[in-house]
Amino acid sequence: MDGWTKGPWEAGERCEISGWIDVNPMNGHRSVCSVYQGSDEQNERNARLIAAAPELAEAAEEILSYAVMNDFLDGQSHENLAFGVSKKDLLRLRAALAKAHGEPKQK
């Protein structure tokens, strides 16, 4: 997870004047981003999703490393499920992490 602002992050309170919600690293540094896209409720949901990004990425990396370690995603296994998750969904997870890392989309 090199290159990202170290987590955990938290969604701040909505600014009463502007309606913006900042997402801040919990180490006291400046905000990661500010959210102002839709309704107050949608902004709060978007901010919480963004704030969860470091933990989501870390969990996804761990799940994928387990799947690859057990040869599930790299073609060695012919099973359709690994620990109850389909190969298709694990590949979607891998693609989402690649997107987060700025890697080109695989065809």
Secondary structure as UniProt FT lines:
FT   TURN            2..3
FT   STRAND          9..11
FT   TURN            16..18
FT   STRAND          21..25
FT   TURN            26..27
FT   STRAND          33..35
FT   HELIX           40..51
FT   HELIX           53..69
FT   TURN            70..75
FT   STRAND          81..82
FT   TURN            83..84
FT   STRAND          85..86
FT   HELIX           87..101
//
